[in-house]
Amino acid sequence: MKKKSPRKSSTAKSLARKARELELRAAELARAEALNHAILDSFGEPMVMHDAEWRFQYINEAAMEMFRTSKHRLPSSLLGKCLWELYPDIVDTDFGINLKRAMDDRVPISFEAYYPERAEWSDLRCFPVPSGGLITVWKNITARRQAEEAQRYLAEASALLGSSLNYESTLSSLARLVIPDLADWVRVDMLEDDGSVRLLAVAHTDPDKVKWARELATKYPPNMSDTAGLPNVLRTGKAEIYPEITEEMLASGVADPEYLALLKTVQFRGVIIAPIISSRGTIGAITLVSAESRRHYTPNDVALAVELGRRAGIAVENARVHTAEQQARAAAVAAQKAAEEASAAKSQFLAIMSHELRTPLNAIAGYVDLMLAGVQGPLNEQQMDALHRVKRSQHALLVLINNVLNFVKVDAGHVEINIVDGPASDIVRAVEPLVVPQLEARGLRYRFKCTDGARVFADPEKTQQILLNLISNAIKFTEPGGEVSVDCDGDRRHVRFEVADTGAGIPKDKQNAIFEPFVQLDRTLSSGHEGIGLGLAISRDLARQMDGKLTVKSEPGKGSRFILTLPASGKP
């Protein structure tokens, strides 16, 4: 047998040893790579690595899971595929611009960006690697950004809605506020009292598109019998969301081919319709439309739209309440002015008529006096009696006219009040001679009593006029054989004049009415007595102008007591 060369045996052993070393090194590398992958896959945040040609070199499990759930439905392994070929829609977005800057400038970059297709916000960190590639790690910050976005929009919306009570203007501004961040199109519709819908506002970044949308809304108003969309939201007060609008959905909801073709040009992505609600119920709706931005709407967007609608409803309610109050005030002012003008016209008419009537009445009295004096020749007894009747009627009519004129003056505030300090008893005594003839003619007893030292702070003449009216009424409404009395007393603050009678009395339900102008008691009590119901009205107003008051206490069949209360002088 031929022996192996020692040299050849040594070489073989060396090769075998190197092979084992390579195997061991490869295994170690595999274990290290597996460990690295395990570590990277354990990250909760998605992470990918691209080579210099933007091909995927590594994708951790969190990133792979995100890719699996994307709308692109990408294969489980993206290794070796180019980012820009898979996602051409991000080339000119914040994502694409910042990724390229990190790769080209070879500097780490951190930024936040919104991806409308997933309706997600991400916080991205990009790290260049020595091989010329790029590692990108990102974190989903959608919840935080949505909360910040909602807070910002609600704060701005509240400030905007509270800046003016012109709700149409503020709702139009609200529509423009959410363009283009929350929507590409915004539409605000208001429900009218007759059940029709009025387009209040349309917003878009392009004014020409706004004009086009308004023309389209006028030509194709909503069908209020529809069971979905704007009519249903206005009817139910519940928001609706359509995250994905397909051509089939448009075709099923629009019968007019021309209208359908126009709607397709908008390239709808998603729609949210939220009610505008006030205390009256649903009064309108705000519609957010995602189109060219391709924003994907979520339940969080619906909640934000509903809150915007709620705040808009409060603004509309406040504006309408304010408008109603303004209109009510304006109507009240107009009514008051009309009443004042009517009162002034009435007063002027009554004053003129009273003056004009007194002139011929005074002439009648003058001629009667001349005839009674015999200037026109001797008169027989019947003629004398007739002239006395004429004179009495003339005097009664003149008293009525004077009452009307006095009432006009008092009602218009043209009566001059001269307040002085004086004894209350002097005022009553000054009235007594004027009423004694009436008392004697009616066969009535008269009693007067006034507390010594009572001093009143009032206009003596106007106080006498009030007492004269009260005593004259008491005489008229008291049957012969009855009694009329006047009492006065006082304290440090007030003096009370009380005129009482034993007449028929006043029913309780008429005791307030008798102080109104031109109101008289039932003729069963006043039959045969002259007057037009102004004496008590004048007396009450005069009392008020002297800081006093006039009241009555009475029972049918038990007479009446009128109490005039005036300020006391306060002097001893």
Summary of the structure (lengths in Angstrom):
residues: 572
radius of gyration: 50.9
end to end distance: 166.5
largest distance: 202.3
contacts: 1659
relative contact order: 0.05
helix: 51%
strand: 20%
